[in-house]
Amino acid sequence: MLLESQESRGHMDERLYDLIFICRPDTPEADIDKIISTVEHAATEKGAKIEKTEKWGRKRMAYRVQRLREGYYVYMVVRSTNNEVVKELERRLKVADPVIKYLTVRLDEELKRQDKLKKHRERRAARRPRKTAPAAAPSSNEPPAATL
């Protein structure tokens, strides 16, 4: 019943997420691919869409995590209407042994906020009369220059 009412309203607001996880640097490529496919499978199961997957490779971390100085970074962009997706993906990453850290950031709220600010600035700019350059025209409230 709940699903029907959400579908009848049309498309629920789509959310966009950045998902980055870091694996131990000594993790074999095959294991990293396995984790990626697990995340992709879990996302599609919940009705989400993986827009992009990038393997950034081994990088030095800003600080030690579990006594490690570097990690293997993987970046994904996830688009979903289901808010349970992030919980499920993070749960799967938490139980994956090679994963030492992960972070999910919701992007659409920030993009929405930036659009709103941009529109607000444009409206204010449209209301404001254009200022001419100060050197272009002498102001009328100055007395005329004395001539000799």
VOBA-1610 file (N, C-alpha, C; in pm, whole numbers, padded with zeros to 5 digits, always signed):
BEGIN
Met+00082-00120+00000Met+00000+00000+00000Met+00086+00126+00000Leu+00188+00127+00086Leu+00276+00243+00096Leu+00350+00265-00037Leu+00395+00155-00099Leu+00466+00168-00226Leu+00376+00226-00333Glu+00250+00182-00335Glu+00156+00232-00436Glu+00137+00382-00422Ser+00124+00431-00298Ser+00100+00573-00278Ser+00221+00655-00321Gln+00344+00602-00300Gln+00464+00673-00342Gln+00473+00677-00494Glu+00436+00565-00558Glu+00442+00560-00703Glu+00335+00647-00766Ser+00218+00654-00704Ser+00110+00733-00762Ser+00139+00883-00754Arg+00222+00922-00659Arg+00260+01063-00648Arg+00356+01101-00759Gly+00400+01007-00835Gly+00499+01033-00938Gly+00634+00989-00888His+00737+01055-00935His+00874+01018-00898His+00911+01082-00766Met+00950+00998-00670Met+00999+01055-00545Met+01127+01131-00573Asp+01162+01224-00487Asp+01282+01303-00514Asp+01405+01214-00521Glu+01477+01230-00630Glu+01597+01149-00651Glu+01711+01209-00573Arg+01789+01123-00512Arg+01902+01170-00433Arg+02030+01122-00496Leu+02132+01206-00483Leu+02262+01176-00542Leu+02364+01166-00429Tyr+02442+01059-00430Tyr+02540+01037-00323Tyr+02679+01012-00381Asp+02779+01062-00310Asp+02918+01026-00336Asp+02953+00920-00233Leu+03005+00809-00277Leu+03045+00703-00184Leu+03193+00674-00209Ile+03274+00693-00106Ile+03417+00664-00117Ile+03451+00563-00010Phe+03520+00457-00049Phe+03569+00365+00054Phe+03716+00335+00030Ile+03784+00305+00140Ile+03927+00280+00135Ile+03952+00137+00183Cys+04025+00063+00101Cys+04062-00075+00137Cys+04208-00077+00183Arg+04245-00186+00250Arg+04385-00202+00289Arg+04471-00198+00163Pro+04590-00139+00171Pro+04673-00125+00050Pro+04719-00257-00010Asp+04726-00363+00071Asp+04772-00493+00021Asp+04659-00580-00031Thr+04538-00524-00043Thr+04423-00601-00092Thr+04442-00636-00239Pro+04427-00762-00277Pro+04438-00798-00420Pro+04327-00732-00502Glu+04361-00701-00626Glu+04266-00634-00719Glu+04135-00713-00729Ala+04145-00845-00730Ala+04026-00930-00743Ala+03931-00908-00625Asp+03987-00894-00505Asp+03903-00871-00386Asp+03836-00734-00392Ile+03908-00633-00442Ile+03850-00499-00455Ile+03735-00503-00555Asp+03757-00573-00667Asp+03651-00588-00767Asp+03529-00659-00708Lys+03555-00757-00621Lys+03446-00831-00556Lys+03363-00738-00467Ile+03432-00650-00392Ile+03362-00555-00304Ile+03280-00457-00389Ile+03340-00409-00499Ile+03269-00317-00588Ile+03142-00383-00642Ser+03155-00508-00688Ser+03037-00576-00744Ser+02933-00602-00637Thr+02977-00629-00513Thr+02882-00648-00402Thr+02804-00521-00377Val+02875-00407-00376Val+02810-00277-00354Val+02714-00247-00469Glu+02759-00271-00593Glu+02673-00245-00709Glu+02548-00333-00705His+02565-00459-00670His+02453-00553-00662His+02354-00508-00555Ala+02406-00470-00437Ala+02320-00425-00327Ala+02243-00298-00367Ala+02310-00210-00440Ala+02246-00085-00482Ala+02133-00113-00581Thr+02159-00197-00682Thr+02056-00225-00782Thr+01940-00304-00721Glu+01972-00387-00620Glu+01868-00462-00550Glu+01769-00367-00483Lys+01820-00255-00432Lys+01737-00156-00363Lys+01683-00050-00459Gly+01706-00069-00588Gly+01651+00022-00687Gly+01737+00145-00713Ala+01862+00143-00673Ala+01952+00256-00698Ala+02029+00233-00827Lys+02093+00339-00873Lys+02170+00329-00996Lys+02312+00379-00968Ile+02412+00298-01003Ile+02551+00341-00989Ile+02586+00419-01116Glu+02608+00549-01102Glu+02636+00632-01220Glu+02782+00623-01262Lys+02872+00607-01163Lys+03014+00608-01194Lys+03090+00528-01090Thr+03190+00457-01132Thr+03280+00386-01041Thr+03422+00414-01087Glu+03503+00468-00997Glu+03642+00496-01031Glu+03733+00433-00927Lys+03834+00362-00976Lys+03936+00309-00884Lys+04050+00409-00885Trp+04068+00477-00772Trp+04174+00578-00763Trp+04308+00516-00729Gly+04308+00391-00686Gly+04433+00321-00658Gly+04490+00353-00520Arg+04616+00313-00501Arg+04682+00332-00371Arg+04721+00478-00353Lys+04680+00534-00241Lys+04714+00673-00209Lys+04752+00682-00063Arg+04834+00779-00034Arg+04872+00805+00104Arg+04756+00874+00175Met+04725+00830+00295Met+04615+00889+00370Met+04666+01006+00454Ala+04576+01095+00491Ala+04613+01213+00569Ala+04660+01175+00709Tyr+04605+01068+00762Tyr+04645+01021+00895Tyr+04634+00869+00897Arg+04695+00808+00998Arg+04693+00662+01007Arg+04555+00609+01038Val+04518+00503+00968Val+04393+00433+00996Val+04431+00287+01018Gln+04398+00236+01135Gln+04436+00098+01172Gln+04584+00073+01145Arg+04667+00164+01189Arg+04814+00160+01176Arg+04863+00161+01031Leu+04777+00194+00937Leu+04817+00197+00795Leu+04837+00341+00750Arg+04936+00360+00665Arg+04966+00493+00613Arg+04899+00519+00478Glu+04875+00412+00401Glu+04809+00431+00273Glu+04695+00331+00255Gly+04611+00359+00156Gly+04497+00272+00130Gly+04461+00275-00017Tyr+04377+00181-00058Tyr+04330+00174-00196Tyr+04193+00241-00201Tyr+04186+00352-00274Tyr+04063+00432-00278Tyr+03972+00390-00393Val+03841+00383-00363Val+03741+00357-00467Val+03631+00461-00451Tyr+03594+00524-00563Tyr+03493+00631-00562Tyr+03373+00590-00646Met+03253+00610-00591Met+03131+00575-00665Met+03029+00688-00654Val+02950+00704-00758Val+02838+00799-00754Val+02711+00716-00762Val+02623+00733-00663Val+02501+00653-00655Val+02380+00746-00664Arg+02283+00709-00747Arg+02159+00786-00759Arg+02044+00696-00715Ser+01960+00748-00625Ser+01854+00663-00570Ser+01735+00745-00521Thr+01619+00682-00520Thr+01500+00743-00460Thr+01471+00677-00325Asn+01539+00567-00299Asn+01515+00491-00177Asn+01619+00529-00071Asn+01572+00581+00042Asn+01667+00627+00144Asn+01730+00512+00224Glu+01685+00389+00201Glu+01743+00274+00270Glu+01874+00229+00203Val+01898+00274+00082Val+02015+00230+00005Val+02144+00258+00080Val+02161+00380+00130Val+02286+00418+00196Val+02311+00329+00318Lys+02206+00306+00397Lys+02221+00221+00516Lys+02271+00082+00476Glu+02212+00027+00370Glu+02249-00107+00324Glu+02392-00110+00271Leu+02429-00011+00190Leu+02564-00007+00134Leu+02668+00008+00245Glu+02641+00096+00341Glu+02735+00115+00452Glu+02744-00010+00538Arg+02632-00081+00555Arg+02634-00206+00632Arg+02724-00307+00562Arg+02711-00317+00430Arg+02794-00413+00355Arg+02942-00376+00362Leu+02973-00246+00356Leu+03112-00203+00363Leu+03170-00228+00502Lys+03084-00215+00605Lys+03129-00235+00743Lys+03172-00380+00766Val+03103-00474+00703Val+03135-00616+00725Val+03243-00668+00631Ala+03279-00589+00529Ala+03386-00631+00437Ala+03521-00610+00504Asp+03595-00716+00525Asp+03723-00709+00597Asp+03826-00613+00537Pro+03845-00611+00404Pro+03949-00522+00350Pro+03918-00373+00366Val+03790-00338+00383Val+03751-00196+00391Val+03788-00141+00529Ile+03870-00034+00528Ile+03911+00025+00656Ile+03838+00155+00685Lys+03782+00217+00583Lys+03709+00342+00604Lys+03615+00365+00486Tyr+03501+00429+00512Tyr+03409+00464+00404Tyr+03337+00593+00442Leu+03288+00662+00340Leu+03217+00788+00362Leu+03113+00805+00252Thr+02992+00838+00293Thr+02885+00865+00197Thr+02841+01008+00218Val+02838+01085+00110Val+02798+01225+00117Val+02679+01245+00025Arg+02574+01307+00078Arg+02458+01336-00006Arg+02483+01466-00081Leu+02478+01460-00214Leu+02515+01575-00296Leu+02396+01661-00337Asp+02280+01600-00359Asp+02170+01676-00420Asp+02125+01794-00333Glu+02132+01780-00200Glu+02094+01891-00112Glu+02186+02011-00136Glu+02315+01982-00147Glu+02414+02089-00169Glu+02393+02153-00307Leu+02367+02070-00408Leu+02343+02122-00543Leu+02218+02208-00545Lys+02113+02162-00473Lys+01988+02237-00464Lys+02013+02374-00400Arg+02092+02372-00291Arg+02122+02494-00218Arg+02201+02592-00306Gln+02297+02540-00382Gln+02375+02625-00470Gln+02288+02687-00579Asp+02195+02608-00636Asp+02103+02661-00737Asp+02018+02773-00679Lys+01969+02752-00557Lys+01884+02850-00490Lys+01962+02980-00468Leu+02086+02968-00420Leu+02168+03087-00399Leu+02196+03159-00530Lys+02221+03082-00636Lys+02250+03141-00767Lys+02129+03219-00818Lys+02009+03159-00806Lys+01887+03227-00850Lys+01865+03354-00769His+01890+03345-00637His+01873+03460-00548His+01967+03573-00591Arg+02092+03540-00618Arg+02190+03641-00661Arg+02148+03704-00794Glu+02099+03620-00886Glu+02056+03671-01017Glu+01938+03766-01003Arg+01842+03731-00914Arg+01727+03820-00892Arg+01772+03954-00835Arg+01864+03948-00738Arg+01913+04072-00677Arg+01989+04156-00778Ala+02067+04091-00864Ala+02143+04163-00966Ala+02048+04228-01066Ala+01937+04161-01096Ala+01840+04216-01191Ala+01770+04340-01133Arg+01745+04340-01002Arg+01680+04454-00937Arg+01772+04575-00927Arg+01902+04548-00907Arg+01998+04655-00884Arg+02028+04727-01015Pro+02024+04862-01015Pro+02061+04931-01140Pro+02210+04914-01165Arg+02244+04903-01291Arg+02385+04884-01328Arg+02465+05007-01290Lys+02577+04986-01225Lys+02665+05097-01187Lys+02760+05125-01302Thr+02776+05253-01334Thr+02872+05287-01438Thr+03009+05301-01373Ala+03110+05289-01453Ala+03247+05301-01401Ala+03267+05443-01346Pro+03332+05462-01229Pro+03343+05594-01168Pro+03419+05696-01254Ala+03513+05653-01335Ala+03591+05747-01414Ala+03517+05787-01543Ala+03412+05714-01579Ala+03345+05736-01706Ala+03270+05870-01710Ala+03198+05904-01606Ala+03120+06028-01607Ala+03146+06104-01478Pro+03176+06235-01484Pro+03196+06311-01361Pro+03062+06327-01289Ser+03065+06318-01156Ser+02939+06330-01082Ser+02894+06475-01081Ser+02764+06497-01079Ser+02708+06632-01092Ser+02716+06713-00964Asn+02741+06650-00848Asn+02744+06726-00724Asn+02879+06790-00696Glu+02981+06770-00781Glu+03110+06836-00765Glu+03106+06974-00832Pro+03169+07074-00768Pro+03172+07206-00834Pro+03261+07200-00957Pro+03229+07280-01058Pro+03312+07278-01180Pro+03456+07322-01148Ala+03550+07268-01217Ala+03691+07301-01195Ala+03715+07448-01228Ala+03794+07516-01145Ala+03822+07658-01166Ala+03915+07674-01288Thr+03884+07770-01372Thr+03967+07794-01489Thr+04045+07922-01469Leu+04163+07933-01517Leu+04245+08053-01500Leu+04257+08132-01627
//
